[in-house]
Amino acid sequence: MGTFKAPGLPPGEDTARHLWNLHPAAIGADNPAVEVWPPGAHVSAEQLAEVRADRRRMHETFVHTLLLPMLGLPLGEMWDLEALAADCAADGRYAAMFTSAPLNLPAGVASPPNALAIK
């Protein structure tokens, strides 16, 4: 997994349950994986080996496996939010209509988001 590390949402059922209760339509983040990277960084090597041996427990180290297929929650990674944050700070308005559509491709999973925030 290398030495790359990044902050993000913690893995596990508690995170999935919390997001389910909040009812977001999607998550957009400016980090590489939306959740903490590398997967399993919060557990011991022994626990990580146990989880990897039982794929039914993968959500304990990588919450993508709950958010995408189980909750149907789209995840946007590596978003450049600097210009939007600066615009919001400049006029004091932090609300916008957000829309995003994937490329119109059959089975276009993980396509570029074509995102737009309208204030």
C-alpha positions in Angstrom: 0.0 0.0 0.0 3.0 2.3 0.1 3.4 5.2 2.5 0.7 7.5 1.2 -1.8 8.5 4.0 -4.9 10.7 3.8 -7.6 11.8 6.2 -11.3 11.0 5.6 -14.4 9.2 6.8 -13.7 6.3 9.2 -14.6 2.9 8.0 -17.3 0.7 9.6 -21.0 0.3 10.1 -21.2 3.3 12.4 -20.2 5.6 9.6 -22.6 4.0 7.2 -25.4 4.2 9.7 -24.7 7.8 10.4 -24.7 8.7 6.7 -27.9 6.7 6.2 -29.6 8.7 8.9 -28.4 12.0 7.5 -29.9 11.1 4.0 -27.3 12.8 1.8 -27.8 12.4 -1.9 -24.0 12.1 -2.5 -20.6 12.8 -0.9 -18.0 15.0 -2.6 -14.6 15.4 -1.0 -11.2 16.9 -1.9 -9.2 13.8 -0.7 -8.3 10.8 -2.7 -10.7 8.2 -1.3 -13.4 10.1 0.7 -12.5 7.9 3.6 -9.2 7.4 5.5 -6.4 6.0 3.4 -4.9 3.4 3.5 -7.8 1.1 4.3 -7.2 -0.6 7.6 -4.8 2.1 8.9 -6.8 2.2 12.2 -6.4 -1.5 13.0 -3.5 -3.8 13.8 -1.8 -5.9 11.2 -3.3 -9.0 12.8 -6.9 -7.5 12.6 -6.3 -6.4 9.0 -5.3 -9.9 8.0 -8.4 -11.3 9.6 -10.6 -8.9 7.7 -8.9 -9.6 4.4 -9.4 -13.3 5.0 -13.2 -12.8 5.3 -14.5 -10.5 2.5 -17.8 -10.2 4.4 -15.9 -8.0 6.9 -14.3 -5.7 4.3 -16.5 -2.8 5.4 -14.6 -2.8 8.7 -11.6 -1.4 6.9 -13.1 0.1 3.7 -16.5 1.8 4.0 -16.8 2.1 0.2 -18.2 -1.5 0.3 -21.2 -0.3 2.3 -21.7 3.2 0.9 -21.7 2.4 -2.8 -23.6 -0.9 -3.2 -25.6 -1.1 0.1 -26.7 2.6 0.5 -26.4 3.6 -3.2 -24.5 6.7 -2.1 -22.3 8.1 -4.9 -18.9 9.2 -3.9 -16.9 12.0 -5.5 -13.2 12.0 -4.9 -10.4 14.6 -5.6 -12.8 17.5 -6.1 -11.2 20.9 -6.5 -13.3 23.0 -4.1 -11.0 25.9 -3.6 -12.8 28.3 -6.0 -16.2 27.5 -4.6 -14.9 27.9 -1.0 -13.4 31.3 -1.9 -16.6 32.5 -3.6 -18.7 31.4 -0.6 -16.3 33.3 1.8 -16.4 36.4 -0.4 -20.2 36.8 -0.4 -21.0 35.0 2.8 -23.4 32.6 1.0 -22.6 28.9 1.7 -25.6 27.4 0.0 -25.8 26.3 -3.6 -27.7 23.9 -5.9 -25.3 21.2 -6.8 -25.8 18.9 -9.8 -23.6 16.2 -11.3 -24.0 13.8 -14.1 -21.7 11.0 -15.2 -20.6 10.6 -18.7 -23.4 9.0 -20.8 -21.6 5.6 -21.2 -22.9 2.1 -20.8 -21.6 0.8 -17.5 -19.8 4.2 -16.9 -18.8 3.5 -13.3 -16.2 5.9 -12.0 -16.6 8.3 -14.9 -15.8 12.0 -14.5 -18.6 13.8 -12.6 -19.3 16.9 -14.8 -20.2 18.7 -11.5 -21.7 22.2 -11.3 -22.6 24.3 -8.2 -25.1 27.1 -8.9 -25.3 29.9 -6.3 
